[in-house]
Amino acid sequence: MIKQIKFTSIPVRDQEKSLAFYRDKLGFRVLTDQEFGPGVRWIEMKIGKAETGIVLFTPPGHEDRIGTFTAISFETDNVEKTYEELTSRGVEFVQPPKKESWGTSAIFKDIDGNQFVLGTK
């Protein structure tokens, strides 16, 4: 039976620039970086101790997804602290930390404009 989500794909324009962003600014680590057809790479990354990963890959015909809201939410223990650290690394936030009854969240974007929620449990 199905056990978990292995990875989710983030559509990107330039895989090399996106790799630098996710590795150097967000601190993700490269699990796989290999050719996946002419001029395309399969770049799979891991996030901390999480089992679910991300893939920096845009399937042909899905280029219109680049730069949209992704519906991906990253978890952190402290949104405000992570916000400060990522901001100092040059990550752009479209919504600073905001406290709600269910927790705290912020929204950031990558170099292509893909938007992600950063939140607590």
Secondary structure as UniProt FT lines:
FT   STRAND          7..10
FT   HELIX           15..20
FT   HELIX           21..25
FT   STRAND          29..35
FT   TURN            38..39
FT   STRAND          41..46
FT   TURN            48..49
FT   STRAND          53..56
FT   TURN            60..61
FT   HELIX           63..65
FT   TURN            66..67
FT   STRAND          69..75
FT   HELIX           79..88
FT   TURN            89..90
FT   STRAND          92..100
FT   TURN            101..102
FT   STRAND          103..109
FT   TURN            111..112
FT   STRAND          115..119
//
